[in-house]
Amino acid sequence: MTISSALAIYFVVWWIVLFAVLPFGVRSQHEDGGGVQGTDPGAPVVHGMARKLIWTTLVSAVLFGAGLAAHRIGLLNVENLSRLMGLPH
């Protein structure tokens, strides 16, 4: 695996994990009982974006490392994936 393909795969994994992490810990203005006049009641009061970015980076690194290890030992290759999906190889 080249550096550019590894970076591209990590980038995709990072964005998928970010979208999975975004809803955690968000409290809306409606749930908080307050809010600013003229804003949507579902708008977040505290989003905690810095913590979410840190968690996204950590979880993505672990997932990418597991995938890279599986690729290096031969578990994650085209032949095994095609056999798993029932395709002729």
N, C-alpha and C positions, 0 to 999 in steps of 0.2 A: 504494500500500500504506500503510495507516495504521500508526501507532506500535504500537497494540495488536496488530494482526495480525503485525507484524514481531517483536514480543517473543514472541508465542505460537509463531511458527515457530522462532525462535532457541531457545526453551525446549525444544521437541521435538527439534531437532537436537542440542542439548547433551546431553539424556538418552540419545539413541541413541549418540552418540559416547562418553559415559561408559561405557555397557555394553560397547562395543567395546574400550575402553582398560583396563577393570578387570583382566582376566587377565594383562596384561603385567607381568613382573618379580616375580610372586608366588612365594615359596618356602614350601613347606609344612613342617610340623614333621617329617614323615616324610623329606622330601628333605634336610633340614638335619641329621638324625641325632639330634635332641633332642626336646624336647617336655615338656609339663607333664602329670603324672599325671592321668588322668581327662578329658583333652581329646581331641578328634578329631585323628587324625594328619594329616588334610588341612587343618587350621586353619593360616592363614598365620603365619609368624614375623615377617616385616616386610612390611607392606602398601604403604607409600609413598603413602598417600592424597593428601597435599598435592601431590606432583609430578603425580599422575594428574589431580587437579582443574585444575591449571595447564595441562597438556597438553590436557585436554578443552576448556577455555575457548579456547585458541589454535586448535585444530583446528576447533572449532565456528564460531569467528569467520571463519576462512578459507572454510569451506564455505558459511556463510550469506552472506558477501560475494560469493562466486562466484554463488550463486543469485540474490541481489539484482541483481547486474550483468546476469545473463542476463535477468531480468525487466524491468529498465529498458531494455535495448536491443531487447526484443521477442522474444527467443528462447524465453522461458518464459511462455507464455500458454495459455489454454484452447483456442484454435483449433489451435495447434501440437501441444499434447499430445493432443488428440482425433484429429488427423490421424496422429500417430505411433502411436497405439493402434488405428488403423483404424476409428474411429467416424465416423459422418456428422456433418458440422458445418454 
